[in-house]
Amino acid sequence: MVVEPASARRFWIGVAVAAALAALAALLLPLVGSAHIDYSRALAGLSPDAEILFYARLPRVLLALLAGGALAVTGTLFQALLRDALAQPYTLGVSSGAALGAVIAISAGWRQIAGVPALWISSLVGAAVVLALVLAIASEGRRMSSFTLLLAGVTINSICLASILFLQYFADFGQSFAIVRWLLGGIDAVSYAALAWLAAAVLPYVGYLTWKARDWNLLSVGEEWAASRGVSTQRLMLVGYLAGSLIAGTVTSLTGPI
């Protein structure tokens, strides 16, 4: 990414400030809750402070930081990709696909698949299916544009939402409650292995998208403008949609459509 010295300085100052705020949040937010905890007791392994900090609060704070940051990057990416300031990570339907996959798992009564929670696997599969469908529709005619991406995403999104309502109609009381609870989203405590998996799946894409920030800025002005500056717009749009969708689908599989 080529930037002027002044712009580079402002960029790194912004990154440093954001990192400091994130570290401060990770340090202070675990102290917020109905039960008071003491860091010294928790670090010494004394109960119940250690259990509350390391197994209830800290995983939720880290998940919130990872998910929030990843969705913020995806939202900015889709705004540049679609040239629409109202675009969000859920605009192109991938999160609805993940939600449909989770609802199918709940309705079928699946608990685990190969030792992994079935909700995670099903939501990832649903996101992948929608990703493939949107790409197939938007690439019809061998030319992808922000307009065809948007139309395909909104269409598939509506189909997924209708399918969710259809499945919920035939679900029993317990399943219906679980479906509504999952669709509301949430930051629940997860294992540190799940957090590591999420970070490994999301952070490389976030780094790549940040590195290509100049190209996204050019694309946000217009495809012709970006192409005249040497940007391969078709490839950039494909990579951007894939990266943003993978990030949104991965986050949704753990948190629901927050």
N, C-alpha and C positions, 0 to 999 in steps of 0.2 A: 504494500500500500504506500503510494508516494504522496506525501503531504508537505506543505510548507513548514519551515521551522516553528513559526508562531502557532500554526494549527497543531503541529505535533506536540508542542509544549502544552497547549490547552488540553489536548486529548489525554496525555499522560497524567496531567493534574486531575482531570475528571476521573480517570481510572483509579488513581491513588485515593481520592476522596471517597469514591464508591466502595473501594475495598475496605477502607477504614470504617465506613458506616456499616458494612456487612459484618465485619469482625466485631464491632461494638454491639450490633444486634445479636449475634451469636453468643456473646458474652452475657448480655443483660436479660434477654428474653426468657432464658430458662428459669430465671428467678421469679417470673410472673406466674401466679397460680394460686389456687385456694389454700395450698399447704406451703408454709415457709420452709425453705431449705437453706443450708449453709454450705458454701463452696468448700470450706476447709473440712467439714465433716464428710461431704460427698467424696472429695479427693482422697480422704483417708479410708474410704470404703465402709463408712459407718451407715447402718440402716436407720431410718428409711431414706435418708438424704441421697445416698448413692443410687438406690433403685429409682427414685423419682427423677433425679437428674439424668442419669445415663440411659434409662430404659423408657421413660415417659416423655420428658420434656425436650432434651437435646435432640433426639432423632426427629421430632416434629419441627423444631426450629430449623435444623439443617435441611429437611425436606422442603419446608416453606421457602427458604432462601434459594435452593436449587430450582424448584419448580417456578417460583416467581421470576427469577432471573432468566430462566430459559424461555418462559412464555413472553416476557418483555422483549427479548431478542427476536422471537418469532413474530410477534406483532409488528415490530419495526420493519422486519424483513418483508412481510406481506403487504405492508403499506407502500413500500418501495416497489414491490413486484406488481401490485395491482394499481399503483398510483391512486390510492384511495386512503385518505386520512382516517376513515372509519373502519378500515380492515383490521381484523384481529386474528389470533391463532386459530379460531374455530370457523373462520369464514369459508374455507375451502372444503369443509366436510369431513376431514380426517378424524377430528375428535368425535363427531357424531357416529362415524364408523366404529371407533373404539367403544363408544357408549353402547351401540347395538351389539357388539361382540360380548360385552359384559352382561347385558340384559339376557342374551341367549344363554350364557353360562348360568345365570341365576335361575332362569325359567326351566332349564334342563336339570337343575340340581347338581351341577358339577362342583366339586370341592377343590380337587387338585388334579393336575396333569403333570406326570413325571416328577412329582414331588414339589411342583411349583403351584402357587394358588391359581386356580382356573380362571379367576377374574383377570389376572394379569395377562395370561396367555391369550384368552379369548379377545380381550380388548386390543392387544397388539395385532392379532390376526385380522380383526375387524378393521383396524386402521390401515393395515397393509392392503386389504381388498379394496377399500375405498380409494386409497392412493393409486392403485393400479387402474381402477375404473375411471377416475378423473383424468389421469394421464392419457388413457386410451381415447377418451372422448375429446379432450382438449387438443390432442395431436392429430385428430382426423384432418386429412388434407396435408399432412406432413409439415404443418406450420403451427406452432403454438404461439398464442398471444395472451396478454393479460385478460382480454375480453372473453376468450374461449375458456380459460382457466376459471374465471369467475362464474360464468354460466354453468359450466360442468360441476363446479364445487357446490353452488347453491342448489342445483337440481338433485345431486346425490345426497346432499345434506337433508333436503326435504323428504326424500325417500327413506332415509335412515330414521328420521324423527317419526314418520308415519309407521314404520315397522316397529319402533319401540312402543308406541301407543297400542298397536295391535297385540303385541306380546303381553303387554301389561294388562290388557283387557281380559285375557284368558288366564292370567296368573292367579294363584290363590292368595289369601290374605298375607301370609308370611312372605311370599315371593314379591308381592306388590309392594310391601313395606321395604324390603331389601332393595328393590329396583329404585324406588323414590329416594331412599337414603343414598344410594350410590350416585344417582343422577344429580343430587345436590352437591356432590363433591365434598372433599374434606382433607384435612392434613392430619392423618392418623399416625400414630407411632409405628414405624417400620424398623426392620432389622438394619444393622449397619452394612450387612452384605447387600441389601436392596439399595441402600444409599450409594454404596460404591458402584453398583451396577448402573444406577441412574447417572451418576457423575461421569462414568466411563462412556456411556452412550450419548450424553448430551454435550459435555464440555468440548470435545474435538470439533463438533459442528459449530458451536458458538465461536470458537477460536477462528475457524475458517471463514465464517461469515463476517467476523470483525476484520479480518485481514483483507477481505474483498469489499470493504465499506465504500471505497471510491467508486467501484463499478455499480454498486447498488444506488449510490447517490445519482450517478449519471442515468441509470435506468428509471429512477423516479421522475426524472424530467421528461423522458420519452424514449421509445425504442429507437427512433431515427437519430435522435441526439446521441444516445449511447453508442450506436453503431458507427456514427461518424467520428467518434473518438476511439475507435478500435476495439470496442467491446463486442464480444460474440453474444448477442442478445438471446438467441435461442438456447444456447448452452447455459447461459447464466440463469435464465428463467427456469430451465429444467432442474439445474442443480439447486437453485433457491427453493423451488417447490418441494423437491425431495428432502432437502435438509430441514426446512421448516416443518414439513409434515411428520418427519421422523421424530423431531424434537417434541412437537405437540402430541403425537400419538404415544410416545414413551412416557411423557409426563402424565397424560390422562390415564394411562394404565395403572398408575400408582395413586393418583389423587382424585380421579373422576374429573368431570368437566367443571373444574373450579373457575 
